[in-house]
Protein backbone atom coordinates (compact mmCIF):
# COMPACT_ATOMS: atom_id res chain seq x y z
CA UNK A 1 0.00 0.00 0.00
CA UNK A 2 1.34 3.42 -1.03
CA UNK A 3 0.78 6.11 1.61
CA UNK A 4 2.38 8.95 -0.42
CA UNK A 5 -0.12 11.41 -1.89
CA UNK A 6 -0.24 11.95 -5.62
CA UNK A 7 2.66 14.03 -6.93
CA UNK A 8 1.94 17.72 -7.40
CA UNK A 9 3.11 17.81 -10.98
CA UNK A 10 0.06 19.88 -11.94
CA UNK A 11 1.48 22.76 -9.89
CA UNK A 12 4.89 22.92 -11.45
CA UNK A 13 6.45 26.39 -11.66
CA UNK A 14 5.73 26.78 -15.36
CA UNK A 15 2.02 26.08 -14.80
CA UNK A 16 1.86 28.60 -11.94
CA UNK A 17 3.64 31.26 -14.02
CA UNK A 18 1.29 30.62 -16.95
CA UNK A 19 -1.81 30.88 -14.74
CA UNK A 20 -0.58 34.14 -13.18
CA UNK A 21 0.19 35.58 -16.62
CA UNK A 22 -3.22 34.60 -17.98
CA UNK A 23 -4.94 36.06 -14.91
CA UNK A 24 -3.11 39.38 -15.28
CA UNK A 25 -3.83 39.46 -19.00
CA UNK A 26 -7.52 38.83 -18.37
CA UNK A 27 -7.70 41.58 -15.75
CA UNK A 28 -5.96 44.00 -18.12
CA UNK A 29 -8.39 43.21 -20.95
CA UNK A 30 -11.39 43.63 -18.63
CA UNK A 31 -10.12 47.01 -17.43
CA UNK A 32 -9.46 48.23 -20.99
CA UNK A 33 -12.92 47.14 -22.18
CA UNK A 34 -14.55 48.79 -19.15
CA UNK A 35 -12.69 52.08 -19.69
CA UNK A 36 -13.48 52.04 -23.42
CA UNK A 37 -17.20 51.53 -22.87
CA UNK A 38 -17.44 54.08 -20.06
CA UNK A 39 -15.58 56.99 -21.58
CA UNK A 40 -18.24 59.27 -20.23
CA UNK A 41 -19.12 62.75 -21.24
CA UNK A 42 -18.83 65.67 -18.94
CA UNK A 43 -20.72 68.91 -18.78
CA UNK A 44 -18.84 72.18 -18.73
CA UNK A 45 -20.31 75.56 -18.06
CA UNK A 46 -17.78 77.45 -20.13
CA UNK A 47 -18.89 79.43 -23.12
CA UNK A 48 -17.98 78.03 -26.51
CA UNK A 49 -14.94 79.54 -28.24
CA UNK A 50 -17.23 80.99 -30.95
CA UNK A 51 -18.41 83.76 -28.61
CA UNK A 52 -15.36 85.86 -27.70
CA UNK A 53 -17.41 89.09 -27.42
CA UNK A 54 -18.97 88.00 -24.14
CA UNK A 55 -15.74 88.40 -22.18
CA UNK A 56 -15.78 90.78 -19.23
CA UNK A 57 -13.54 93.81 -19.73
CA UNK A 58 -11.32 94.86 -16.86
CA UNK A 59 -10.78 98.50 -16.00
CA UNK A 60 -7.51 99.90 -17.30
CA UNK A 61 -6.68 102.04 -14.27
CA UNK A 62 -8.04 101.25 -10.84
CA UNK A 63 -9.51 104.13 -8.86
CA UNK A 64 -7.59 105.62 -5.92
CA UNK A 65 -10.02 104.28 -3.36
CA UNK A 66 -9.50 100.66 -4.50
CA UNK A 67 -5.71 100.67 -4.32
CA UNK A 68 -4.18 98.22 -1.90
CA UNK A 69 -0.63 98.16 -0.68
CA UNK A 70 0.94 94.93 0.50
CA UNK A 71 3.88 95.27 2.82
MMTF fields as JSON, N, C-alpha, C and O atoms, coordinates in Angstrom:
{
  "mmtfVersion": "1.0.0",
  "mmtfProducer": "UNKNOWN",
  "numBonds": 283,
  "numAtoms": 284,
  "numGroups": 71,
  "numChains": 1,
  "numModels": 1,
  "chainsPerModel": [1],
  "groupsPerChain": [71],
  "chainIdList": ["A"],
  "bondAtomList": [4, 2, 8, 6, 12, 10, 16, 14, 20, 18, 24, 22, 28, 26, 32, 30, 36, 34, 40, 38, 44, 42, 48, 46, 52, 50, 56, 54, 60, 58, 64, 62, 68, 66, 72, 70, 76, 74, 80, 78, 84, 82, 88, 86, 92, 90, 96, 94, 100, 98, 104, 102, 108, 106, 112, 110, 116, 114, 120, 118, 124, 122, 128, 126, 132, 130, 136, 134, 140, 138, 144, 142, 148, 146, 152, 150, 156, 154, 160, 158, 164, 162, 168, 166, 172, 170, 176, 174, 180, 178, 184, 182, 188, 186, 192, 190, 196, 194, 200, 198, 204, 202, 208, 206, 212, 210, 216, 214, 220, 218, 224, 222, 228, 226, 232, 230, 236, 234, 240, 238, 244, 242, 248, 246, 252, 250, 256, 254, 260, 258, 264, 262, 268, 266, 272, 270, 276, 274, 280, 278],
  "bondOrderList": [1, 1, 1, 1, 1, 1, 1, 1, 1, 1, 1, 1, 1, 1, 1, 1, 1, 1, 1, 1, 1, 1, 1, 1, 1, 1, 1, 1, 1, 1, 1, 1, 1, 1, 1, 1, 1, 1, 1, 1, 1, 1, 1, 1, 1, 1, 1, 1, 1, 1, 1, 1, 1, 1, 1, 1, 1, 1, 1, 1, 1, 1, 1, 1, 1, 1, 1, 1, 1, 1],
  "groupList": [{"groupName": "UNK", "atomNameList": ["N", "CA", "C", "O"], "elementList": ["N", "C", "C", "O"], "formalChargeList": [0, 0, 0, 0], "bondAtomList": [1, 0, 2, 1, 3, 2], "bondOrderList": [1, 1, 2], "singleLetterCode": "X", "chemCompType": "L-PEPTIDE LINKING"}],
  "groupTypeList": [0, 0, 0, 0, 0, 0, 0, 0, 0, 0, 0, 0, 0, 0, 0, 0, 0, 0, 0, 0, 0, 0, 0, 0, 0, 0, 0, 0, 0, 0, 0, 0, 0, 0, 0, 0, 0, 0, 0, 0, 0, 0, 0, 0, 0, 0, 0, 0, 0, 0, 0, 0, 0, 0, 0, 0, 0, 0, 0, 0, 0, 0, 0, 0, 0, 0, 0, 0, 0, 0, 0],
  "groupIdList": [1, 2, 3, 4, 5, 6, 7, 8, 9, 10, 11, 12, 13, 14, 15, 16, 17, 18, 19, 20, 21, 22, 23, 24, 25, 26, 27, 28, 29, 30, 31, 32, 33, 34, 35, 36, 37, 38, 39, 40, 41, 42, 43, 44, 45, 46, 47, 48, 49, 50, 51, 52, 53, 54, 55, 56, 57, 58, 59, 60, 61, 62, 63, 64, 65, 66, 67, 68, 69, 70, 71],
  "secStructList": [7, 7, 7, 1, 7, 7, 7, 7, 4, 4, 4, 7, 2, 2, 2, 2, 2, 2, 2, 2, 2, 2, 2, 2, 2, 2, 2, 2, 2, 2, 2, 2, 2, 2, 2, 2, 2, 6, 7, 7, 7, 7, 7, 7, 7, 1, 7, 7, 6, 6, 7, 4, 4, 4, 7, 7, 7, 7, 7, 1, 1, 7, 7, 4, 4, 4, 7, 7, 7, 7, 7],
  "xCoordList": [0.825, 0.0, 0.883, 1.845, 0.539, 1.335, 0.668, -0.447, 1.341, 0.777, 1.134, 0.622, 1.993, 2.376, 1.231, 0.625, 0.93, -0.117, 0.361, 1.541, -0.568, -0.24, 0.749, 0.655, 1.688, 2.665, 1.971, 0.953, 2.516, 1.936, 2.526, 2.955, 2.543, 3.114, 2.239, 2.72, 0.958, 0.06, 0.405, 0.024, 1.119, 1.476, 2.958, 3.594, 3.488, 4.89, 5.052, 4.076, 6.248, 6.45, 5.978, 5.461, 6.141, 5.727, 4.208, 3.7, 3.484, 2.018, 1.569, 0.648, 2.205, 1.855, 2.136, 1.308, 3.287, 3.636, 2.641, 2.232, 2.252, 1.293, -0.069, -0.706, -0.514, -1.805, -1.78, -2.757, -0.696, -0.579, -0.584, -1.249, 0.146, 0.189, -1.193, -1.62, -1.887, -3.224, -4.21, -5.08, -4.079, -4.944, -4.696, -5.643, -3.432, -3.112, -3.563, -4.06, -3.393, -3.825, -5.345, -5.848, -6.064, -7.521, -7.977, -8.889, -7.351, -7.7, -7.414, -8.218, -6.301, -5.962, -6.985, -7.393, -7.398, -8.389, -9.729, -10.393, -10.124, -11.394, -11.347, -12.323, -10.244, -10.116, -10.157, -10.815, -9.472, -9.461, -10.858, -11.293, -11.56, -12.917, -13.841, -14.668, -13.708, -14.546, -14.287, -15.23, -13.017, -12.695, -13.127, -13.519, -13.062, -13.481, -14.985, -15.451, -15.739, -17.202, -17.71, -18.773, -16.991, -17.445, -16.57, -16.09, -16.367, -15.579, -16.218, -15.539, -17.51, -18.241, -18.128, -17.122, -19.156, -19.118, -19.3, -19.969, -18.732, -18.833, -19.411, -19.273, -20.046, -20.721, -19.87, -19.491, -19.577, -18.838, -19.753, -20.66, -19.498, -20.308, -19.574, -19.97, -18.517, -17.78, -18.497, -19.205, -18.295, -18.888, -18.074, -16.862, -18.729, -17.982, -16.999, -17.177, -15.978, -14.942, -15.483, -14.825, -16.662, -17.227, -17.764, -18.098, -17.863, -18.409, -17.364, -17.465, -16.376, -15.362, -15.828, -15.181, -16.942, -17.409, -18.008, -18.165, -18.334, -18.974, -17.997, -18.408, -16.734, -15.743, -15.926, -16.293, -15.674, -15.777, -14.513, -13.404, -14.687, -13.537, -13.121, -13.959, -11.844, -11.32, -11.053, -10.814, -11.099, -10.782, -9.294, -8.49, -8.923, -7.514, -6.771, -5.685, -7.337, -6.685, -7.617, -8.744, -7.179, -8.045, -8.172, -7.258, -9.294, -9.506, -8.638, -8.154, -8.446, -7.587, -8.143, -7.378, -9.456, -10.025, -9.915, -10.097, -9.626, -9.505, -8.06, -7.82, -7.107, -5.71, -5.384, -5.818, -4.62, -4.179, -2.68, -2.074, -2.093, -0.63, -0.296, -0.77, 0.526, 0.943, 2.354, 3.255, 2.553, 3.883, 4.486, 5.61],
  "yCoordList": [-1.16, 0.0, 1.242, 1.338, 2.198, 3.418, 4.545, 4.947, 5.064, 6.114, 7.516, 8.497, 7.635, 8.948, 9.529, 8.818, 10.804, 11.41, 11.523, 11.347, 11.814, 11.95, 13.094, 14.101, 12.956, 14.029, 15.304, 15.244, 16.429, 17.722, 18.234, 19.385, 17.394, 17.807, 18.85, 19.587, 18.914, 19.884, 21.305, 22.265, 21.453, 22.764, 23.052, 23.657, 22.628, 22.916, 24.42, 25.1, 24.94, 26.392, 26.963, 28.079, 26.241, 26.781, 26.917, 27.845, 26.002, 26.08, 27.267, 27.986, 27.48, 28.601, 29.924, 30.834, 30.04, 31.26, 31.515, 32.655, 30.478, 30.623, 31.075, 31.947, 30.484, 30.881, 32.326, 33.052, 32.753, 34.137, 35.087, 36.122, 34.746, 35.578, 35.691, 36.781, 34.564, 34.6, 35.391, 36.085, 35.292, 36.059, 37.556, 38.336, 37.956, 39.382, 39.889, 41.009, 39.075, 39.46, 39.626, 40.559, 38.741, 38.826, 40.082, 40.773, 40.375, 41.58, 42.822, 43.754, 42.856, 43.998, 44.188, 45.315, 43.105, 43.205, 43.695, 44.52, 43.193, 43.629, 45.114, 45.826, 45.588, 47.014, 47.871, 48.911, 47.453, 48.226, 48.284, 49.344, 47.161, 47.145, 48.024, 48.75, 47.967, 48.793, 50.276, 51.056, 50.669, 52.077, 52.543, 53.698, 51.662, 52.044, 52.263, 53.202, 51.412, 51.532, 52.675, 53.227, 53.038, 54.08, 55.315, 55.839, 55.772, 56.992, 58.142, 58.923, 58.233, 59.268, 60.615, 60.935, 61.371, 62.747, 63.633, 63.252, 64.769, 65.668, 66.99, 67.376, 67.664, 68.911, 70.061, 70.096, 70.991, 72.177, 73.38, 73.405, 74.357, 75.564, 76.721, 77.878, 76.412, 77.453, 77.799, 76.978, 79.028, 79.435, 78.849, 78.679, 78.539, 78.031, 79.075, 80.27, 78.635, 79.536, 80.466, 81.449, 80.181, 80.987, 82.317, 83.174, 82.527, 83.761, 84.545, 84.617, 85.127, 85.862, 87.237, 87.84, 87.75, 89.09, 89.14, 90.228, 88.03, 88.002, 88.112, 87.994, 88.33, 88.404, 89.684, 90.721, 89.612, 90.781, 91.607, 91.078, 92.924, 93.81, 94.354, 94.802, 94.314, 94.855, 96.347, 96.816, 97.08, 98.501, 98.665, 97.881, 99.676, 99.901, 100.459, 99.983, 101.447, 102.043, 101.949, 102.441, 101.337, 101.254, 102.614, 103.436, 102.845, 104.129, 104.191, 103.168, 105.419, 105.623, 104.929, 104.459, 104.863, 104.277, 102.75, 102.149, 102.11, 100.661, 100.187, 98.981, 101.073, 100.671, 99.995, 100.435, 98.928, 98.22, 98.114, 97.898, 98.265, 98.16, 96.983, 96.893, 96.094, 94.934, 95.148, 95.409, 95.043, 95.267, 93.936, 93.891],
  "zCoordList": [0.0, 0.0, 0.0, 0.763, -0.874, -1.028, -0.257, -0.59, 0.778, 1.613, 1.118, 1.657, 0.113, -0.419, -1.243, -2.044, -1.056, -1.894, -3.34, -3.642, -4.201, -5.623, -5.798, -5.097, -6.716, -6.929, -7.408, -8.097, -7.047, -7.398, -8.711, -8.8, -9.702, -10.982, -11.68, -12.541, -11.312, -11.938, -11.501, -12.171, -10.386, -9.888, -10.073, -9.209, -11.174, -11.455, -11.681, -11.996, -11.529, -11.659, -12.997, -13.036, -14.061, -15.364, -15.44, -16.07, -14.804, -14.801, -13.957, -14.344, -12.813, -11.944, -12.648, -12.607, -13.29, -14.02, -15.142, -15.358, -15.85, -16.945, -16.419, -17.009, -15.313, -14.744, -14.251, -14.436, -13.635, -13.176, -14.372, -14.338, -15.419, -16.619, -17.257, -17.636, -17.375, -17.976, -17.109, -17.636, -15.802, -14.908, -15.072, -15.173, -15.099, -15.277, -16.638, -16.754, -17.658, -19.003, -19.051, -19.677, -18.402, -18.375, -17.63, -18.083, -16.502, -15.748, -16.579, -16.582, -17.275, -18.12, -19.235, -19.513, -19.87, -20.949, -20.395, -21.021, -19.232, -18.635, -18.304, -18.54, -17.767, -17.435, -18.694, -18.711, -19.735, -20.992, -21.599, -22.049, -21.618, -22.177, -21.342, -21.893, -20.021, -19.151, -19.397, -19.521, -19.469, -19.688, -21.073, -21.237, -22.071, -23.422, -23.483, -24.129, -22.822, -22.871, -22.007, -22.29, -20.977, -20.057, -20.166, -19.161, -21.381, -21.576, -20.824, -20.157, -20.939, -20.226, -20.908, -21.541, -20.766, -21.244, -20.036, -19.076, -20.075, -18.94, -19.398, -20.559, -18.494, -18.782, -18.268, -17.097, -19.153, -18.727, -18.862, -19.693, -18.04, -18.058, -18.718, -18.575, -19.431, -20.133, -21.426, -22.01, -21.853, -23.123, -24.256, -24.131, -25.357, -26.507, -27.03, -26.794, -27.729, -28.241, -29.327, -29.67, -29.875, -30.954, -30.458, -31.276, -29.145, -28.609, -27.814, -26.59, -28.467, -27.703, -27.232, -26.375, -27.777, -27.422, -26.016, -25.462, -25.444, -24.137, -22.985, -21.83, -23.249, -22.179, -21.38, -21.932, -20.099, -19.226, -19.373, -19.303, -19.58, -19.733, -18.377, -17.594, -18.107, -16.858, -17.043, -18.156, -15.937, -16.001, -16.241, -15.736, -17.007, -17.297, -16.087, -15.756, -15.434, -14.272, -13.083, -13.144, -12.017, -10.838, -10.172, -10.241, -9.534, -8.861, -7.606, -7.121, -7.082, -5.918, -4.677, -3.835, -4.559, -3.357, -3.331, -2.272, -4.459, -4.497, -4.444, -4.502, -4.338, -4.322, -3.002, -1.937, -3.088, -1.902, -1.926, -2.975, -0.778, -0.675, 0.236, 1.368, -0.285, 0.496, 0.979, 0.182, 2.256, 2.824, 3.216, 3.717]
}
